[in-house]
Amino acid sequence: MKENEEKADSTSRRDFVKTSALAAAGFTIVPRFVLGKGYRAPSDTLYYASVGLGGKGTSDNAAFVASGKAKPAFLCDVDQDYAAHVFNKYPDAKKYVDWREMFDKEHKNFDAVHCATPDHTHAVVATAAMALKKHVYVQKPMAHDVYEARMMANMGKKYKVQTQMGNQGSSSDGVRQMMEWYDAGLIGDVTEVWCWTNRPVWPQGYYQANTPNGLQWPKQSTTPPSTLNWDLWQGTAKERPYPIGKDQPGGVQVLPFNWRGWWDFGTGVLGDMGAHILHGPMKVLNLKYVDKVSTSVGQGGSLETGPASSFTTMTFPKTNKTKGPVKVHWLDGGMIPPRPEELDPAEHWGEGDGGMLFIGTKGKMTAGCYASRARLLPTSRMDDLNVPEKYARVKNGTEGHYAQWVEACLAGYGNMETSSPFEEAALLTEAMLMCNLAIRGVNVPKLAAADAQQVEGRRRRGASYPARYIDLIYDAANLKVTNVDEVNQFVKRDYRQPWKLSGI
């Protein structure tokens, strides 16, 4: 905030009121940076620009406003129909279709940016905002591929802005309780963690008698609705005709939600739920970069889409919280880990959105999605448990994740911590995306498709897909898998012109 205040020192309050889009929109409260260095608006309100409104952006904006200290000054969405209810809810906000135009014209009139677009455009929006020295809140995952996450990791520090990824569980009491229990030695040294989710709950990995080829992109296309800017929606991804929908076996209506299963746009199950569930072990054990990853997948996946299920194992090097390497297992598609023997036969196991299980040398602990219902096993160990509080709680826990970012923005860079700043969120995101790299690698052939006879011959011998059935060795320092070069194409993708990262 200090940077923004200094930048705006030369702007007089009178000139601002004459020219500001906020004044034109009827705002009566002047943003704090306009009043000059050292001054604050009486309401201490954070004015922000919101990009991506119709989906998760709806609840995000409601949560920011509910903090009582934030107001959307500008709203942007490529789909005017899908986002109409949000535009109507905040009539004072000026409306845009192209966030680039909004940033160019209005960047002097807001202090922060919220982004809840599809996964493939998170990084281009967020980096552009940070390059303008705007505080940023980005929905999970903060990036679509490993390179983006690594590039974004230190941009908050570089531009002195507050950052937060939208994994609300990072603000939960449960994570902090488990950190305290682990630090107190209640379960000994953890060598293995299981994480799982019931996702996908969108079309992904369809593989039935009438869809033998799995999920299919619609064959038929049409002119996009007049209320949708299809080119902007595609963003960094390769250009495609606007799809009609279920016009063939395995075909789906891609917009507004089913893009998640397509690698060009989404990051599958890991991108949706990994940030909520893998955060627990990453934080409790202070895990950093994966050094090995392997996977097996269910049916229906392809070079373009995710599978129906996956079982992926990451190996992390020793940290200051562990005595040796740690294996973290990820299960999705409804699979759950073996039932702990410490549970009573009547106790439920593995229900809900997902969870995590820590296996230590002296015991176990578990929690649900967002680190909810954290408990030691057997649960009788919770009786008379008295471990001192070591880590400060976030006000209102998971629900306070949004207000925490608002408060941090108002406090200014360096004056308040957030639960999921990009420095930490990038590590979590990179781990998730390394799982995706392995999952996608299952379908990458060793030989060019044109050499069909050789490919088919190697398939019979089980050697045409080099990423299958092995550990992929990851050189984190150089962002490269060292033993299967074919999968490195997923570390950094090519953007469609003119899209690019900013300020890196």
ABEGO torsion letter per residue (X at the ends): XAAAAAAAAABBAAAAAAABAAAAAGBABBBAAAAEBGBBBAAGBBBBBBBEAABAAAAAAAAAAAAGABBBABBBBABAAAAAAAAAABAABBBBABAAAAAAAAAAABABBBBABBAAAAAAAAAAAAAAGBBBBBBOBABABAAAAAAAAAAAAAAGBBBBBABAAAABAAAAAAAAAAAAGAAEBBABBBBBBAOBABBBGBBBAABAAEBBBBABBBBBBAABBAAAAAEABBBBBBBAEBABBGBBBAOAAAAAABAAABAEAAAAAAAAAAAAAAAAAGBBBBABBBBBBBBGBBAABBBABBBBBBBBBBBAABABBBBBBBBBGGBBBBBBAABBAABBBGBEAEBBBBBBAAEBBBBBBGGBGBBBOBAAAABGBBBBBABBBBBGEAAAAAAAAAAAAAAEBGABBBABBAAAAAAAAAAAAAAAAAAAAAABBABBAABAAAAAAAAAAGAABAABGBBBBBBAAAGBBAABAAAAAAABBBBBOABBBBGX
